[in-house]
Amino acid sequence: MKRADVRQNLLGVLPLLRDHFTSVSPDFVQTIDRRHYSIGRGLKVPFDPPLLYGVGGQLTFPWFSFWRQNPLAKDRLSLFVTLVDELLADDPDLASARFQILDFSVPRVRGRERERELRVIDARDIPRIDDSTKVEMLRIFADGYFLAEAELAGRPAASSENRERRDPRQHDLFDEEPPNP
């Protein structure tokens, strides 16, 4: 790995991964194809699941969160889990998988950082957000994305109401009702 800081971060996580998976003896491990979550207005967020494994007939879908600081928490964690649930539910092969988040962040104690720790979060323990909150959070994300894209391109950004869709016949996450074909 060319970047020393990235290499050091990964080397700090590997022992935790090894310790976690030492007690797991999967019957199989498989990769999962990339999926896209449509946020709307022509914006699709890629979702690259790392893997899926099975132990004794139980599928497990682990998500690795390598953020050193500022891990997903509260509403952002609930949004993430809600979106992943929707993606898993869309695939009959994945719908019954146990979803867990392997969080490798560094806990802070009285303002001081300690070493990375692995915290395994069972997604069943995370509250889901309702549809209206999800739509609003995704709208804010999409608006921010398009504003940033416009700023980087040096052009004025269109508001979410004036932004043209790629296909006006395609139902959008933000539409009240599906369009008439």
C-alpha positions as CSV (number, residue, x, y, z in Angstrom):
1,M,0.0,0.0,0.0
2,K,1.5,3.3,-1.1
3,R,0.0,5.6,1.6
4,A,1.7,4.9,5.0
5,D,-1.3,6.3,7.0
6,V,-3.8,4.0,5.3
7,R,-1.4,1.0,5.7
8,Q,-1.0,1.8,9.4
9,N,-4.8,2.1,9.9
10,L,-5.3,-1.3,8.3
11,L,-2.5,-2.9,10.2
12,G,-4.2,-1.6,13.4
13,V,-7.4,-3.3,12.5
14,L,-6.1,-6.7,11.3
15,P,-5.4,-8.1,14.8
16,L,-9.0,-7.2,15.8
17,L,-10.4,-8.9,12.7
18,R,-8.3,-12.0,13.3
19,D,-9.4,-12.2,16.9
20,H,-13.1,-11.8,15.9
21,F,-13.1,-14.4,13.2
22,T,-11.0,-16.9,15.1
23,S,-14.2,-18.0,16.8
24,V,-16.1,-18.2,13.6
25,S,-15.9,-21.3,11.4
26,P,-18.0,-20.5,8.3
27,D,-19.4,-23.2,6.2
28,F,-19.0,-20.9,3.2
29,V,-18.0,-17.3,2.4
30,Q,-19.1,-15.5,-0.7
31,T,-18.8,-12.1,-2.3
32,I,-21.9,-10.0,-3.0
33,D,-22.3,-7.9,-6.1
34,R,-22.4,-4.1,-5.9
35,R,-25.8,-2.6,-5.6
36,H,-27.0,1.0,-5.9
37,Y,-29.4,2.8,-3.6
38,S,-31.4,5.4,-5.5
39,I,-31.6,8.5,-3.5
40,G,-33.4,10.3,-6.3
41,R,-32.9,13.0,-8.9
42,G,-30.6,10.7,-10.8
43,L,-28.3,10.2,-7.8
44,K,-27.5,6.6,-6.9
45,V,-25.2,5.7,-4.1
46,P,-23.1,2.6,-4.6
47,F,-23.3,-0.1,-1.9
48,D,-20.4,-2.5,-2.0
49,P,-21.1,-5.3,0.6
50,P,-17.8,-6.9,1.6
51,L,-19.0,-10.5,2.0
52,L,-21.6,-12.9,3.3
53,Y,-20.9,-16.0,5.2
54,G,-22.9,-18.9,6.6
55,V,-22.5,-20.9,9.8
56,G,-24.9,-23.8,10.5
57,G,-27.5,-22.5,8.1
58,Q,-27.5,-18.9,9.4
59,L,-26.3,-16.3,7.0
60,T,-24.4,-13.4,8.4
61,F,-23.8,-10.1,6.6
62,P,-21.0,-8.1,8.3
63,W,-20.4,-4.5,7.5
64,F,-16.9,-3.2,8.4
65,S,-16.7,0.4,9.7
66,F,-13.1,1.4,9.7
67,W,-13.6,5.0,10.7
68,R,-11.1,5.8,13.4
69,Q,-13.1,8.8,14.7
70,N,-16.7,9.9,14.3
71,P,-18.3,6.5,13.8
72,L,-21.9,6.3,12.7
73,A,-24.2,6.9,15.7
74,K,-27.7,8.0,16.5
75,D,-29.8,9.1,13.5
76,R,-27.0,8.5,11.0
77,L,-26.6,5.0,12.2
78,S,-30.4,4.4,12.1
79,L,-30.6,5.8,8.6
80,F,-27.7,3.5,7.5
81,V,-29.3,0.4,9.0
82,T,-32.7,1.3,7.6
83,L,-31.2,1.6,4.1
84,V,-29.2,-1.6,4.3
85,D,-32.3,-3.4,5.6
86,E,-34.1,-2.3,2.5
87,L,-31.3,-3.4,0.2
88,L,-31.1,-6.8,1.9
89,A,-34.9,-7.3,1.8
90,D,-34.9,-6.7,-2.0
91,D,-32.8,-9.8,-2.5
92,P,-34.5,-13.0,-1.5
93,D,-31.1,-14.7,-0.9
94,L,-30.1,-12.0,1.6
95,A,-33.4,-11.2,3.3
96,S,-32.8,-13.6,6.1
97,A,-29.2,-12.7,6.7
98,R,-28.2,-11.5,10.2
99,F,-26.8,-8.0,9.7
100,Q,-24.0,-6.8,12.0
101,I,-21.7,-3.9,12.0
102,L,-18.1,-4.4,13.0
103,D,-17.1,-1.0,14.3
104,F,-13.3,-0.4,14.6
105,S,-13.4,3.1,16.0
106,V,-11.2,4.5,18.8
107,P,-13.2,5.2,21.9
108,R,-12.5,8.4,23.8
109,V,-12.2,8.4,27.5
110,R,-12.2,11.9,29.1
111,G,-11.1,13.4,25.8
112,R,-8.1,11.0,25.3
113,E,-8.0,8.5,22.5
114,R,-7.2,4.9,23.3
115,E,-6.4,2.1,21.0
116,R,-8.9,0.8,18.4
117,E,-11.4,-1.6,19.7
118,L,-13.8,-3.9,17.9
119,R,-17.5,-3.3,18.8
120,V,-19.9,-5.8,17.2
121,I,-23.3,-4.1,16.7
122,D,-26.3,-6.3,16.0
123,A,-28.4,-4.3,13.6
124,R,-31.5,-5.7,15.2
125,D,-30.7,-3.5,18.2
126,I,-30.6,-0.3,16.1
127,P,-34.0,1.6,15.8
128,R,-35.2,2.2,12.3
129,I,-36.3,5.5,11.0
130,D,-39.7,6.1,9.5
131,D,-40.2,6.8,5.8
132,S,-40.8,10.6,6.1
133,T,-37.6,11.0,8.2
134,K,-35.7,8.9,5.7
135,V,-36.9,10.9,2.8
136,E,-36.0,14.2,4.5
137,M,-32.5,13.0,5.5
138,L,-31.8,11.7,1.9
139,R,-33.2,14.9,0.4
140,I,-30.8,17.0,2.6
141,F,-27.9,14.6,1.5
142,A,-28.8,14.9,-2.2
143,D,-29.2,18.7,-2.0
144,G,-25.8,18.9,-0.3
145,Y,-24.2,16.6,-2.8
146,F,-25.5,18.6,-5.8
147,L,-24.5,21.9,-4.2
148,A,-21.0,20.5,-3.6
149,E,-20.8,19.2,-7.2
150,A,-21.9,22.5,-8.6
151,E,-19.3,24.4,-6.4
152,L,-16.5,22.1,-7.5
153,A,-17.6,22.6,-11.2
154,G,-17.8,26.4,-10.7
155,R,-21.4,26.7,-11.7
156,P,-24.6,27.7,-9.9
157,A,-26.5,24.8,-8.4
158,A,-30.1,24.2,-9.3
159,S,-32.5,23.8,-6.4
160,S,-34.0,20.4,-5.8
161,E,-37.3,21.6,-7.2
162,N,-35.6,22.8,-10.5
163,R,-33.2,20.0,-10.9
164,E,-34.1,17.9,-14.0
165,R,-34.4,14.2,-13.6
166,R,-32.6,11.8,-16.0
167,D,-35.8,10.1,-16.9
168,P,-39.1,12.0,-16.1
169,R,-41.1,8.7,-16.4
170,Q,-39.1,7.0,-13.6
171,H,-40.6,7.1,-10.1
172,D,-38.4,8.9,-7.7
173,L,-37.9,8.5,-4.0
174,F,-39.1,12.1,-3.4
175,D,-42.2,11.8,-5.6
176,E,-45.5,11.8,-3.8
177,E,-47.1,9.5,-6.4
178,P,-45.6,7.5,-9.3
179,P,-45.7,9.4,-12.6
180,N,-48.2,8.3,-15.2
181,P,-46.5,6.6,-18.1
